[in-house]
Amino acid sequence: QVCFIGRSNVGKSSLIRALFSLAPEVEVRVSKTPGHTKKMNFFKVGKYFTLVDMPGYGYRAPQDFVEMVEAYLQERCNLKRTFLLVDGVVGLQKMDNIAVEMLEEFGIPYVIVLTKIDRASRGVLLKNVLEIQEFVKENTQGCFPQLFLVSSVEFSGVHLLRCFVAHVTGNLPTVEAS
Ligand code: GDP
């Protein structure tokens, strides 16, 4: 499994749609913990891997997020990588730190993906990238040092991310250089 988390409105559903735009036969299963308003979606890609879409966190439902995500991460079965989505226009926000702290505490390997890069000016994007790189270097243990920059509108970075997901789930055969 790989799991996608991020603030509500960060562009998570758009990115998942973009990632699966070439695979319309993906099977989606929705699970909802009783009493919770938010749900988790499971995108099963045949026998290859499952992408778990976590409820978005934000001011409206921080409790749901913490309880559901914490429960999932603690029981995680075969979770190969977590993708933490951060809005490329506004950069890392206070709420994102809750997710970072949780991932660090549980020792979960994760990757930061910067979304909506088509909406950010180059200057803003560079500032956000540098700030996040500095933050990752100074404050994290489990975060992959390379950021992924994506736009689901322009499809930029989507194929590289697709390949990375295939790679971490063991579905990208490596070719030996001769
Ligand atoms: P979610 O709540 O994280 O699932 O976010 P959505 O995927 O529903 O996106 C929230 C809003 O951002 C919607 O209005 C999308 O159209 C917009 N959005 C998502 N991804 C992009 C992107 O790559 N570029 C731009 N310009 N807008 C985006």
Backbone and ligand atoms as CSV (ligand in chain L), in Angstrom:
chain,resi,resn,atom,element,x,y,z
A,1,GLN,N,N,0.827,-1.207,0.000
A,1,GLN,CA,C,0.000,0.000,0.000
A,1,GLN,C,C,0.861,1.258,0.000
A,2,VAL,N,N,0.304,2.298,-0.577
A,2,VAL,CA,C,0.865,3.638,-0.404
A,2,VAL,C,C,-0.304,4.494,0.082
A,3,CYS,N,N,0.008,5.536,0.863
A,3,CYS,CA,C,-1.102,6.321,1.385
A,3,CYS,C,C,-0.879,7.814,1.105
A,4,PHE,N,N,-1.959,8.505,0.796
A,4,PHE,CA,C,-1.903,9.928,0.455
A,4,PHE,C,C,-2.619,10.731,1.538
A,5,ILE,N,N,-1.929,11.698,2.103
A,5,ILE,CA,C,-2.568,12.545,3.107
A,5,ILE,C,C,-2.292,14.023,2.792
A,6,GLY,N,N,-3.145,14.883,3.324
A,6,GLY,CA,C,-2.945,16.312,3.107
A,6,GLY,C,C,-4.137,17.105,3.604
A,7,ARG,N,N,-3.958,18.422,3.697
A,7,ARG,CA,C,-5.045,19.311,4.125
A,7,ARG,C,C,-6.207,19.221,3.153
A,8,SER,N,N,-7.433,19.464,3.639
A,8,SER,CA,C,-8.577,19.518,2.731
A,8,SER,C,C,-8.268,20.610,1.710
A,9,ASN,N,N,-8.620,20.352,0.474
A,9,ASN,CA,C,-8.451,21.337,-0.589
A,9,ASN,C,C,-7.026,21.444,-1.138
A,10,VAL,N,N,-6.132,20.558,-0.696
A,10,VAL,CA,C,-4.737,20.635,-1.146
A,10,VAL,C,C,-4.601,20.147,-2.597
A,11,GLY,N,N,-5.670,19.466,-3.080
A,11,GLY,CA,C,-5.627,18.950,-4.453
A,11,GLY,C,C,-5.405,17.447,-4.483
A,12,LYS,N,N,-5.773,16.765,-3.395
A,12,LYS,CA,C,-5.510,15.326,-3.281
A,12,LYS,C,C,-6.373,14.528,-4.264
A,13,SER,N,N,-7.694,14.804,-4.287
A,13,SER,CA,C,-8.534,14.012,-5.214
A,13,SER,C,C,-8.139,14.282,-6.655
A,14,SER,N,N,-7.800,15.531,-6.973
A,14,SER,CA,C,-7.405,15.839,-8.354
A,14,SER,C,C,-6.138,15.084,-8.725
A,15,LEU,N,N,-5.188,15.013,-7.786
A,15,LEU,CA,C,-3.929,14.329,-8.084
A,15,LEU,C,C,-4.162,12.824,-8.256
A,16,ILE,N,N,-4.994,12.248,-7.400
A,16,ILE,CA,C,-5.263,10.804,-7.516
A,16,ILE,C,C,-5.945,10.518,-8.856
A,17,ARG,N,N,-6.880,11.403,-9.230
A,17,ARG,CA,C,-7.532,11.243,-10.549
A,17,ARG,C,C,-6.496,11.328,-11.664
A,18,ALA,N,N,-5.582,12.280,-11.559
A,18,ALA,CA,C,-4.552,12.445,-12.598
A,18,ALA,C,C,-3.638,11.220,-12.650
A,19,LEU,N,N,-3.272,10.697,-11.475
A,19,LEU,CA,C,-2.387,9.524,-11.436
A,19,LEU,C,C,-3.039,8.324,-12.114
A,20,PHE,N,N,-4.357,8.200,-11.946
A,20,PHE,CA,C,-5.066,7.046,-12.496
A,20,PHE,C,C,-5.746,7.344,-13.820
A,21,SER,N,N,-5.394,8.462,-14.453
A,21,SER,CA,C,-6.089,8.839,-15.692
A,21,SER,C,C,-5.867,7.804,-16.803
A,22,LEU,N,N,-4.787,7.028,-16.693
A,22,LEU,CA,C,-4.537,6.013,-17.725
A,22,LEU,C,C,-5.054,4.648,-17.302
A,23,ALA,N,N,-5.653,4.582,-16.104
A,23,ALA,CA,C,-6.098,3.290,-15.586
A,23,ALA,C,C,-7.525,3.400,-15.060
A,24,PRO,N,N,-8.491,3.601,-15.961
A,24,PRO,CA,C,-9.874,3.816,-15.498
A,24,PRO,C,C,-10.496,2.597,-14.819
A,25,GLU,N,N,-9.852,1.429,-14.939
A,25,GLU,CA,C,-10.454,0.207,-14.367
A,25,GLU,C,C,-10.114,0.020,-12.893
A,26,VAL,N,N,-9.424,1.011,-12.300
A,26,VAL,CA,C,-9.064,0.897,-10.888
A,26,VAL,C,C,-10.329,0.768,-10.034
A,27,GLU,N,N,-10.259,-0.151,-9.086
A,27,GLU,CA,C,-11.430,-0.448,-8.253
A,27,GLU,C,C,-11.381,0.424,-6.986
A,28,VAL,N,N,-12.474,1.095,-6.668
A,28,VAL,CA,C,-12.468,1.976,-5.498
A,28,VAL,C,C,-13.369,1.418,-4.398
A,29,ARG,N,N,-12.814,1.325,-3.201
A,29,ARG,CA,C,-13.610,0.861,-2.061
A,29,ARG,C,C,-13.582,1.961,-1.002
A,30,VAL,N,N,-14.742,2.254,-0.430
A,30,VAL,CA,C,-14.821,3.341,0.537
A,30,VAL,C,C,-15.059,2.759,1.913
A,31,SER,N,N,-14.283,3.172,2.884
A,31,SER,CA,C,-14.549,2.698,4.241
A,31,SER,C,C,-14.762,3.889,5.152
A,32,LYS,N,N,-15.727,3.766,6.003
A,32,LYS,CA,C,-16.060,4.877,6.888
A,32,LYS,C,C,-16.162,4.322,8.298
A,33,THR,N,N,-15.390,4.892,9.207
A,33,THR,CA,C,-15.487,4.425,10.587
A,33,THR,C,C,-16.786,4.955,11.167
A,34,PRO,N,N,-17.566,4.109,11.853
A,34,PRO,CA,C,-18.828,4.614,12.398
A,34,PRO,C,C,-18.595,5.842,13.278
A,35,GLY,N,N,-19.438,6.817,13.127
A,35,GLY,CA,C,-19.315,8.018,13.946
A,35,GLY,C,C,-18.422,9.085,13.334
A,36,HIS,N,N,-17.725,8.731,12.260
A,36,HIS,CA,C,-16.852,9.712,11.627
A,36,HIS,C,C,-17.505,10.239,10.360
A,37,THR,N,N,-17.327,11.516,10.111
A,37,THR,CA,C,-17.931,12.094,8.914
A,37,THR,C,C,-17.018,11.881,7.713
A,38,LYS,N,N,-15.749,11.671,7.981
A,38,LYS,CA,C,-14.793,11.528,6.875
A,38,LYS,C,C,-14.559,10.059,6.572
A,39,LYS,N,N,-14.157,9.803,5.350
A,39,LYS,CA,C,-13.936,8.407,4.983
A,39,LYS,C,C,-12.571,8.212,4.324
A,40,MET,N,N,-12.172,6.948,4.287
A,40,MET,CA,C,-10.942,6.593,3.586
A,40,MET,C,C,-11.337,5.901,2.291
A,41,ASN,N,N,-10.662,6.218,1.186
A,41,ASN,CA,C,-10.925,5.537,-0.081
A,41,ASN,C,C,-9.739,4.643,-0.408
A,42,PHE,N,N,-10.036,3.432,-0.849
A,42,PHE,CA,C,-8.984,2.497,-1.251
A,42,PHE,C,C,-9.056,2.309,-2.764
A,43,PHE,N,N,-7.991,2.662,-3.464
A,43,PHE,CA,C,-7.930,2.467,-4.913
A,43,PHE,C,C,-7.061,1.240,-5.163
A,44,LYS,N,N,-7.716,0.160,-5.562
A,44,LYS,CA,C,-6.980,-1.092,-5.745
A,44,LYS,C,C,-6.572,-1.222,-7.208
A,45,VAL,N,N,-5.274,-1.314,-7.435
A,45,VAL,CA,C,-4.765,-1.435,-8.796
A,45,VAL,C,C,-4.411,-2.901,-9.037
A,46,GLY,N,N,-5.410,-3.679,-9.431
A,46,GLY,CA,C,-5.234,-5.121,-9.646
A,46,GLY,C,C,-4.531,-5.747,-8.463
A,47,LYS,N,N,-3.581,-6.632,-8.753
A,47,LYS,CA,C,-2.840,-7.286,-7.669
A,47,LYS,C,C,-1.568,-6.500,-7.343
A,48,TYR,N,N,-1.374,-5.361,-7.968
A,48,TYR,CA,C,-0.096,-4.673,-7.868
A,48,TYR,C,C,0.061,-3.836,-6.597
A,49,PHE,N,N,-0.878,-2.931,-6.356
A,49,PHE,CA,C,-0.816,-2.137,-5.132
A,49,PHE,C,C,-2.165,-1.475,-4.861
A,50,THR,N,N,-2.292,-0.933,-3.653
A,50,THR,CA,C,-3.497,-0.178,-3.310
A,50,THR,C,C,-3.081,1.198,-2.834
A,51,LEU,N,N,-3.740,2.219,-3.357
A,51,LEU,CA,C,-3.482,3.585,-2.906
A,51,LEU,C,C,-4.577,3.952,-1.901
A,52,VAL,N,N,-4.167,4.337,-0.710
A,52,VAL,CA,C,-5.138,4.673,0.334
A,52,VAL,C,C,-5.238,6.192,0.431
A,53,ASP,N,N,-6.460,6.684,0.216
A,53,ASP,CA,C,-6.718,8.124,0.241
A,53,ASP,C,C,-7.304,8.457,1.610
A,54,MET,N,N,-6.529,9.170,2.410
A,54,MET,CA,C,-6.946,9.489,3.781
A,54,MET,C,C,-7.858,10.717,3.805
A,55,PRO,N,N,-8.692,10.847,4.827
A,55,PRO,CA,C,-9.516,12.065,4.903
A,55,PRO,C,C,-8.621,13.296,5.006
A,56,GLY,N,N,-9.029,14.369,4.361
A,56,GLY,CA,C,-8.234,15.597,4.414
A,56,GLY,C,C,-8.317,16.219,5.799
A,57,TYR,N,N,-7.231,16.799,6.251
A,57,TYR,CA,C,-7.300,17.449,7.552
A,57,TYR,C,C,-7.453,18.950,7.368
A,58,GLY,N,N,-7.941,19.597,8.409
A,58,GLY,CA,C,-8.189,21.026,8.306
A,58,GLY,C,C,-8.953,21.464,9.517
A,59,TYR,N,N,-9.421,22.676,9.479
A,59,TYR,CA,C,-10.080,23.217,10.667
A,59,TYR,C,C,-11.385,22.507,10.982
A,60,ARG,N,N,-12.030,21.968,9.934
A,60,ARG,CA,C,-13.349,21.380,10.149
A,60,ARG,C,C,-13.302,20.010,10.826
A,61,ALA,N,N,-12.287,19.228,10.516
A,61,ALA,CA,C,-12.313,17.865,11.062
A,61,ALA,C,C,-10.948,17.367,11.529
A,62,PRO,N,N,-10.267,18.123,12.372
A,62,PRO,CA,C,-8.952,17.631,12.790
A,62,PRO,C,C,-9.059,16.341,13.599
A,63,GLN,N,N,-10.156,16.214,14.370
A,63,GLN,CA,C,-10.295,15.052,15.235
A,63,GLN,C,C,-10.454,13.769,14.424
A,64,ASP,N,N,-11.335,13.849,13.414
A,64,ASP,CA,C,-11.524,12.699,12.528
A,64,ASP,C,C,-10.207,12.287,11.922
A,65,PHE,N,N,-9.463,13.281,11.468
A,65,PHE,CA,C,-8.208,12.982,10.796
A,65,PHE,C,C,-7.258,12.264,11.732
A,66,VAL,N,N,-7.051,12.857,12.895
A,66,VAL,CA,C,-6.076,12.290,13.820
A,66,VAL,C,C,-6.472,10.869,14.207
A,67,GLU,N,N,-7.770,10.674,14.532
A,67,GLU,CA,C,-8.191,9.339,14.977
A,67,GLU,C,C,-8.083,8.292,13.875
A,68,MET,N,N,-8.557,8.661,12.674
A,68,MET,CA,C,-8.549,7.667,11.597
A,68,MET,C,C,-7.155,7.397,11.093
A,69,VAL,N,N,-6.388,8.453,10.915
A,69,VAL,CA,C,-5.063,8.278,10.348
A,69,VAL,C,C,-4.155,7.572,11.354
A,70,GLU,N,N,-4.298,7.967,12.613
A,70,GLU,CA,C,-3.476,7.334,13.641
A,70,GLU,C,C,-3.769,5.837,13.700
A,71,ALA,N,N,-5.061,5.495,13.691
A,71,ALA,CA,C,-5.447,4.078,13.748
A,71,ALA,C,C,-4.885,3.337,12.540
A,72,TYR,N,N,-4.991,3.949,11.376
A,72,TYR,CA,C,-4.487,3.291,10.156
A,72,TYR,C,C,-2.972,3.114,10.217
A,73,LEU,N,N,-2.288,4.194,10.606
A,73,LEU,CA,C,-0.831,4.135,10.591
A,73,LEU,C,C,-0.299,3.129,11.615
A,74,GLN,N,N,-1.021,3.002,12.734
A,74,GLN,CA,C,-0.563,2.058,13.746
A,74,GLN,C,C,-0.741,0.610,13.301
A,75,GLU,N,N,-1.826,0.362,12.542
A,75,GLU,CA,C,-2.087,-1.014,12.103
A,75,GLU,C,C,-1.537,-1.249,10.708
A,76,ARG,N,N,-0.880,-0.278,10.163
A,76,ARG,CA,C,-0.527,-0.302,8.741
A,76,ARG,C,C,-0.044,-1.689,8.304
A,77,CYS,N,N,-0.667,-2.170,7.218
A,77,CYS,CA,C,-0.202,-3.450,6.736
A,77,CYS,C,C,0.533,-3.150,5.456
A,78,ASN,N,N,1.811,-3.466,5.457
A,78,ASN,CA,C,2.533,-3.381,4.202
A,78,ASN,C,C,2.539,-1.982,3.575
A,79,LEU,N,N,2.587,-0.967,4.415
A,79,LEU,CA,C,2.595,0.412,3.896
A,79,LEU,C,C,4.016,0.753,3.442
A,80,LYS,N,N,4.153,0.947,2.145
A,80,LYS,CA,C,5.493,1.152,1.586
A,80,LYS,C,C,5.935,2.610,1.669
A,81,ARG,N,N,5.019,3.536,1.481
A,81,ARG,CA,C,5.395,4.954,1.515
A,81,ARG,C,C,4.144,5.801,1.708
A,82,THR,N,N,4.307,6.896,2.416
A,82,THR,CA,C,3.206,7.843,2.583
A,82,THR,C,C,3.554,9.112,1.814
A,83,PHE,N,N,2.576,9.650,1.121
A,83,PHE,CA,C,2.775,10.874,0.343
A,83,PHE,C,C,2.029,12.001,1.041
A,84,LEU,N,N,2.785,12.977,1.530
A,84,LEU,CA,C,2.198,14.119,2.223
A,84,LEU,C,C,2.089,15.265,1.225
A,85,LEU,N,N,0.863,15.673,0.932
A,85,LEU,CA,C,0.644,16.718,-0.068
A,85,LEU,C,C,0.636,18.095,0.593
A,86,VAL,N,N,1.400,18.996,0.006
A,86,VAL,CA,C,1.485,20.372,0.517
A,86,VAL,C,C,1.165,21.306,-0.650
A,87,ASP,N,N,0.343,22.307,-0.397
A,87,ASP,CA,C,-0.059,23.252,-1.439
A,87,ASP,C,C,1.139,24.101,-1.884
A,88,GLY,N,N,1.458,24.019,-3.178
A,88,GLY,CA,C,2.618,24.734,-3.720
A,88,GLY,C,C,2.475,26.246,-3.669
A,89,VAL,N,N,1.233,26.730,-3.545
A,89,VAL,CA,C,1.018,28.181,-3.517
A,89,VAL,C,C,1.251,28.727,-2.105
A,90,VAL,N,N,0.788,27.998,-1.097
A,90,VAL,CA,C,0.894,28.524,0.273
A,90,VAL,C,C,2.022,27.887,1.097
A,91,GLY,N,N,2.582,26.791,0.597
A,91,GLY,CA,C,3.699,26.152,1.313
A,91,GLY,C,C,3.242,25.405,2.560
A,92,LEU,N,N,4.220,25.034,3.377
A,92,LEU,CA,C,3.956,24.257,4.588
A,92,LEU,C,C,3.182,25.103,5.601
A,93,GLN,N,N,2.050,24.568,6.073
A,93,GLN,CA,C,1.207,25.289,7.031
A,93,GLN,C,C,1.277,24.614,8.401
A,94,LYS,N,N,0.804,25.346,9.417
A,94,LYS,CA,C,0.796,24.800,10.780
A,94,LYS,C,C,0.163,23.413,10.844
A,95,MET,N,N,-0.991,23.294,10.149
A,95,MET,CA,C,-1.709,22.014,10.185
A,95,MET,C,C,-0.866,20.871,9.616
A,96,ASP,N,N,0.002,21.193,8.646
A,96,ASP,CA,C,0.840,20.147,8.050
A,96,ASP,C,C,1.807,19.576,9.084
A,97,ASN,N,N,2.163,20.408,10.067
A,97,ASN,CA,C,3.094,19.931,11.089
A,97,ASN,C,C,2.520,18.801,11.916
A,98,ILE,N,N,1.172,18.814,12.058
A,98,ILE,CA,C,0.526,17.733,12.805
A,98,ILE,C,C,0.787,16.409,12.084
A,99,ALA,N,N,0.632,16.451,10.753
A,99,ALA,CA,C,0.862,15.237,9.960
A,99,ALA,C,C,2.334,14.839,10.032
A,100,VAL,N,N,3.229,15.821,9.904
A,100,VAL,CA,C,4.672,15.528,9.955
A,100,VAL,C,C,5.025,14.901,11.301
A,101,GLU,N,N,4.509,15.486,12.388
A,101,GLU,CA,C,4.835,14.960,13.724
A,101,GLU,C,C,4.351,13.532,13.888
A,102,MET,N,N,3.157,13.264,13.343
A,102,MET,CA,C,2.594,11.916,13.449
A,102,MET,C,C,3.458,10.908,12.683
A,103,LEU,N,N,3.847,11.277,11.474
A,103,LEU,CA,C,4.653,10.373,10.651
A,103,LEU,C,C,6.018,10.131,11.280
A,104,GLU,N,N,6.588,11.202,11.835
A,104,GLU,CA,C,7.898,11.083,12.494
A,104,GLU,C,C,7.778,10.194,13.727
A,105,GLU,N,N,6.708,10.417,14.504
A,105,GLU,CA,C,6.535,9.661,15.737
A,105,GLU,C,C,6.409,8.157,15.467
A,106,PHE,N,N,5.665,7.805,14.408
A,106,PHE,CA,C,5.475,6.390,14.088
A,106,PHE,C,C,6.603,5.822,13.222
A,107,GLY,N,N,7.551,6.669,12.847
A,107,GLY,CA,C,8.673,6.192,12.033
A,107,GLY,C,C,8.246,5.705,10.655
A,108,ILE,N,N,7.305,6.445,10.043
A,108,ILE,CA,C,6.775,6.061,8.728
A,108,ILE,C,C,7.574,6.798,7.642
A,109,PRO,N,N,8.113,6.083,6.658
A,109,PRO,CA,C,8.815,6.787,5.581
A,109,PRO,C,C,7.828,7.560,4.702
A,110,TYR,N,N,8.130,8.820,4.430
A,110,TYR,CA,C,7.200,9.629,3.642
A,110,TYR,C,C,7.918,10.550,2.680
A,111,VAL,N,N,7.116,11.092,1.775
A,111,VAL,CA,C,7.614,11.937,0.698
A,111,VAL,C,C,6.715,13.164,0.655
A,112,ILE,N,N,7.291,14.345,0.445
A,112,ILE,CA,C,6.434,15.531,0.321
A,112,ILE,C,C,6.184,15.838,-1.157
A,113,VAL,N,N,4.911,16.054,-1.478
A,113,VAL,CA,C,4.522,16.385,-2.850
A,113,VAL,C,C,3.931,17.791,-2.838
A,114,LEU,N,N,4.482,18.660,-3.656
A,114,LEU,CA,C,3.987,20.038,-3.742
A,114,LEU,C,C,2.954,20.103,-4.866
A,115,THR,N,N,1.726,20.501,-4.536
A,115,THR,CA,C,0.639,20.472,-5.529
A,115,THR,C,C,0.374,21.862,-6.131
A,116,LYS,N,N,-0.425,21.877,-7.169
A,116,LYS,CA,C,-0.921,23.098,-7.831
A,116,LYS,C,C,0.206,24.032,-8.268
A,117,ILE,N,N,1.300,23.459,-8.738
A,117,ILE,CA,C,2.447,24.318,-9.065
A,117,ILE,C,C,2.155,25.264,-10.227
A,118,ASP,N,N,1.124,24.956,-11.027
A,118,ASP,CA,C,0.763,25.875,-12.120
A,118,ASP,C,C,0.211,27.190,-11.589
A,119,ARG,N,N,-0.273,27.173,-10.339
A,119,ARG,CA,C,-0.871,28.385,-9.766
A,119,ARG,C,C,0.137,29.261,-9.048
A,120,ALA,N,N,1.327,28.723,-8.779
A,120,ALA,CA,C,2.332,29.500,-8.038
A,120,ALA,C,C,3.292,30.167,-9.018
A,121,SER,N,N,3.675,31.409,-8.730
A,121,SER,CA,C,4.687,32.053,-9.573
A,121,SER,C,C,6.016,31.363,-9.295
A,122,ARG,N,N,6.968,31.525,-10.177
A,122,ARG,CA,C,8.256,30.847,-9.983
A,122,ARG,C,C,8.915,31.256,-8.673
A,123,GLY,N,N,8.779,32.560,-8.339
A,123,GLY,CA,C,9.385,33.077,-7.107
A,123,GLY,C,C,8.785,32.427,-5.870
A,124,VAL,N,N,7.466,32.337,-5.857
A,124,VAL,CA,C,6.765,31.742,-4.711
A,124,VAL,C,C,7.120,30.262,-4.605
A,125,LEU,N,N,7.145,29.602,-5.759
A,125,LEU,CA,C,7.448,28.176,-5.777
A,125,LEU,C,C,8.859,27.923,-5.237
A,126,LEU,N,N,9.792,28.732,-5.689
A,126,LEU,CA,C,11.180,28.565,-5.244
A,126,LEU,C,C,11.289,28.786,-3.737
A,127,LYS,N,N,10.620,29.828,-3.241
A,127,LYS,CA,C,10.639,30.124,-1.809
A,127,LYS,C,C,10.081,28.926,-1.027
A,128,ASN,N,N,8.951,28.390,-1.481
A,128,ASN,CA,C,8.334,27.264,-0.778
A,128,ASN,C,C,9.208,26.012,-0.843
A,129,VAL,N,N,9.814,25.776,-1.998
A,129,VAL,CA,C,10.685,24.596,-2.141
A,129,VAL,C,C,11.877,24.725,-1.184
A,130,LEU,N,N,12.508,25.889,-1.165
A,130,LEU,CA,C,13.680,26.075,-0.302
A,130,LEU,C,C,13.317,25.956,1.171
A,131,GLU,N,N,12.163,26.545,1.536
A,131,GLU,CA,C,11.718,26.462,2.934
A,131,GLU,C,C,11.472,25.022,3.349
A,132,ILE,N,N,10.832,24.262,2.464
A,132,ILE,CA,C,10.524,22.861,2.803
A,132,ILE,C,C,11.814,22.040,2.864
A,133,GLN,N,N,12.718,22.280,1.920
A,133,GLN,CA,C,13.989,21.533,1.939
A,133,GLN,C,C,14.743,21.780,3.238
A,134,GLU,N,N,14.736,23.024,3.682
A,134,GLU,CA,C,15.410,23.388,4.925
A,134,GLU,C,C,14.725,22.703,6.113
A,135,PHE,N,N,13.392,22.753,6.081
A,135,PHE,CA,C,12.606,22.131,7.153
A,135,PHE,C,C,12.888,20.626,7.219
A,136,VAL,N,N,12.903,19.978,6.057
A,136,VAL,CA,C,13.123,18.519,5.996
A,136,VAL,C,C,14.504,18.187,6.555
A,137,LYS,N,N,15.489,19.011,6.169
A,137,LYS,CA,C,16.873,18.752,6.603
A,137,LYS,C,C,17.012,18.913,8.113
A,138,GLU,N,N,16.383,19.938,8.645
A,138,GLU,CA,C,16.569,20.267,10.062
A,138,GLU,C,C,15.678,19.474,11.006
A,139,ASN,N,N,14.472,19.118,10.547
A,139,ASN,CA,C,13.472,18.614,11.494
A,139,ASN,C,C,12.972,17.202,11.266
A,140,THR,N,N,13.412,16.531,10.216
A,140,THR,CA,C,12.798,15.231,9.945
A,140,THR,C,C,13.838,14.117,9.830
A,141,GLN,N,N,13.353,12.904,10.065
A,141,GLN,CA,C,14.194,11.709,9.936
A,141,GLN,C,C,13.686,10.832,8.794
A,142,GLY,N,N,12.342,10.783,8.686
A,142,GLY,CA,C,11.739,9.796,7.783
A,142,GLY,C,C,11.343,10.354,6.438
A,143,CYS,N,N,11.655,11.636,6.189
A,143,CYS,CA,C,11.204,12.258,4.942
A,143,CYS,C,C,12.246,12.099,3.837
A,144,PHE,N,N,11.795,11.667,2.672
A,144,PHE,CA,C,12.657,11.532,1.489
A,144,PHE,C,C,13.147,12.940,1.102
A,145,PRO,N,N,14.446,13.114,0.858
A,145,PRO,CA,C,14.946,14.484,0.635
A,145,PRO,C,C,14.486,15.136,-0.664
A,146,GLN,N,N,14.048,14.336,-1.611
A,146,GLN,CA,C,13.623,14.897,-2.896
A,146,GLN,C,C,12.129,15.226,-2.882
A,147,LEU,N,N,11.796,16.477,-3.199
A,147,LEU,CA,C,10.377,16.846,-3.285
A,147,LEU,C,C,9.849,16.482,-4.668
A,148,PHE,N,N,8.549,16.222,-4.742
A,148,PHE,CA,C,7.911,16.033,-6.042
A,148,PHE,C,C,7.012,17.228,-6.284
A,149,LEU,N,N,7.145,17.852,-7.454
A,149,LEU,CA,C,6.341,19.027,-7.805
A,149,LEU,C,C,5.319,18.616,-8.856
A,150,VAL,N,N,4.039,18.837,-8.566
A,150,VAL,CA,C,3.023,18.395,-9.525
A,150,VAL,C,C,1.959,19.449,-9.796
A,151,SER,N,N,1.364,19.331,-10.983
A,151,SER,CA,C,0.143,20.064,-11.295
A,151,SER,C,C,-0.823,19.074,-11.936
A,152,SER,N,N,-1.987,18.935,-11.330
A,152,SER,CA,C,-2.970,17.992,-11.877
A,152,SER,C,C,-3.704,18.607,-13.055
A,153,VAL,N,N,-3.629,19.929,-13.175
A,153,VAL,CA,C,-4.284,20.621,-14.287
A,153,VAL,C,C,-3.420,20.489,-15.544
A,154,GLU,N,N,-2.128,20.731,-15.372
A,154,GLU,CA,C,-1.222,20.658,-16.527
A,154,GLU,C,C,-0.551,19.290,-16.647
A,155,PHE,N,N,-0.795,18.420,-15.687
A,155,PHE,CA,C,-0.204,17.076,-15.669
A,155,PHE,C,C,1.310,17.093,-15.484
A,156,SER,N,N,1.868,18.211,-15.032
A,156,SER,CA,C,3.320,18.207,-14.875
A,156,SER,C,C,3.694,17.434,-13.621
A,157,GLY,N,N,4.748,16.678,-13.726
A,157,GLY,CA,C,5.254,15.894,-12.598
A,157,GLY,C,C,4.449,14.643,-12.288
A,158,VAL,N,N,3.304,14.492,-12.956
A,158,VAL,CA,C,2.411,13.366,-12.625
A,158,VAL,C,C,3.043,12.033,-13.038
A,159,HIS,N,N,3.670,12.013,-14.214
A,159,HIS,CA,C,4.231,10.738,-14.667
A,159,HIS,C,C,5.413,10.298,-13.795
A,160,LEU,N,N,6.221,11.271,-13.399
A,160,LEU,CA,C,7.357,10.941,-12.526
A,160,LEU,C,C,6.849,10.367,-11.197
A,161,LEU,N,N,5.796,10.976,-10.667
A,161,LEU,CA,C,5.215,10.499,-9.407
A,161,LEU,C,C,4.634,9.094,-9.583
A,162,ARG,N,N,3.977,8.881,-10.718
A,162,ARG,CA,C,3.450,7.561,-11.047
A,162,ARG,C,C,4.579,6.519,-11.032
A,163,CYS,N,N,5.702,6.869,-11.652
A,163,CYS,CA,C,6.851,5.947,-11.698
A,163,CYS,C,C,7.397,5.712,-10.300
A,164,PHE,N,N,7.410,6.745,-9.473
A,164,PHE,CA,C,7.926,6.599,-8.107
A,164,PHE,C,C,7.024,5.663,-7.299
A,165,VAL,N,N,5.712,5.821,-7.467
A,165,VAL,CA,C,4.764,4.930,-6.779
A,165,VAL,C,C,4.998,3.496,-7.264
A,166,ALA,N,N,5.166,3.321,-8.571
A,166,ALA,CA,C,5.427,1.984,-9.121
A,166,ALA,C,C,6.729,1.436,-8.533
A,167,HIS,N,N,7.713,2.291,-8.404
A,167,HIS,CA,C,9.013,1.874,-7.868
A,167,HIS,C,C,8.915,1.441,-6.405
A,168,VAL,N,N,8.300,2.278,-5.562
A,168,VAL,CA,C,8.265,1.937,-4.130
A,168,VAL,C,C,7.371,0.728,-3.841
A,169,THR,N,N,6.442,0.433,-4.759
A,169,THR,CA,C,5.584,-0.735,-4.536
A,169,THR,C,C,6.146,-1.974,-5.246
A,170,GLY,N,N,7.357,-1.829,-5.790
A,170,GLY,CA,C,8.013,-2.990,-6.407
A,170,GLY,C,C,7.461,-3.347,-7.775
A,171,ASN,N,N,6.873,-2.346,-8.449
A,171,ASN,CA,C,6.279,-2.623,-9.753
A,171,ASN,C,C,7.018,-1.973,-10.921
A,172,LEU,N,N,8.232,-1.514,-10.657
A,172,LEU,CA,C,9.001,-0.907,-11.748
A,172,LEU,C,C,10.272,-1.723,-11.909
A,173,PRO,N,N,10.267,-2.665,-12.837
A,173,PRO,CA,C,11.457,-3.497,-12.993
A,173,PRO,C,C,12.644,-2.620,-13.394
A,174,THR,N,N,13.759,-2.795,-12.715
A,174,THR,CA,C,14.922,-1.993,-13.082
A,174,THR,C,C,15.696,-2.696,-14.182
A,175,VAL,N,N,16.170,-1.894,-15.107
A,175,VAL,CA,C,16.928,-2.454,-16.220
A,175,VAL,C,C,18.399,-2.317,-15.874
A,176,GLU,N,N,19.106,-3.409,-15.952
A,176,GLU,CA,C,20.555,-3.391,-15.676
A,176,GLU,C,C,21.254,-2.635,-16.808
A,177,ALA,N,N,22.117,-1.703,-16.421
A,177,ALA,CA,C,22.904,-1.014,-17.459
A,177,ALA,C,C,23.944,-1.988,-17.973
A,178,SER,N,N,24.089,-2.061,-19.289
A,178,SER,CA,C,25.066,-3.035,-19.817
A,178,SER,C,C,26.387,-2.328,-20.108
L,1,GDP,P1,P,-8.852,17.802,-2.008
L,1,GDP,O1,O,-9.832,18.384,-1.029
L,1,GDP,O2,O,-7.479,17.757,-1.430
L,1,GDP,O3,O,-9.264,16.468,-2.568
L,1,GDP,O4,O,-8.742,18.838,-3.218
L,1,GDP,P2,P,-9.351,18.817,-4.694
L,1,GDP,O5,O,-8.625,17.850,-5.567
L,1,GDP,O6,O,-10.833,18.682,-4.609
L,1,GDP,O7,O,-8.930,20.283,-5.193
L,1,GDP,C1,C,-9.305,21.438,-4.498
L,1,GDP,C2,C,-9.379,22.611,-5.475
L,1,GDP,O8,O,-8.103,22.863,-6.037
L,1,GDP,C3,C,-10.310,22.327,-6.651
L,1,GDP,O9,O,-10.972,23.533,-6.968
L,1,GDP,C4,C,-9.386,21.919,-7.771
L,1,GDP,O10,O,-9.880,22.219,-9.043
L,1,GDP,C5,C,-8.147,22.746,-7.448
L,1,GDP,N1,N,-6.918,22.062,-7.902
L,1,GDP,C6,C,-6.528,20.809,-7.580
L,1,GDP,N2,N,-5.339,20.504,-8.168
L,1,GDP,C7,C,-4.985,21.591,-8.879
L,1,GDP,C8,C,-3.842,21.914,-9.707
L,1,GDP,O11,O,-2.899,21.127,-9.916
L,1,GDP,N3,N,-3.829,23.155,-10.250
L,1,GDP,C9,C,-4.830,24.064,-10.054
L,1,GDP,N4,N,-4.719,25.251,-10.641
L,1,GDP,N5,N,-5.895,23.805,-9.289
L,1,GDP,C10,C,-5.986,22.590,-8.711
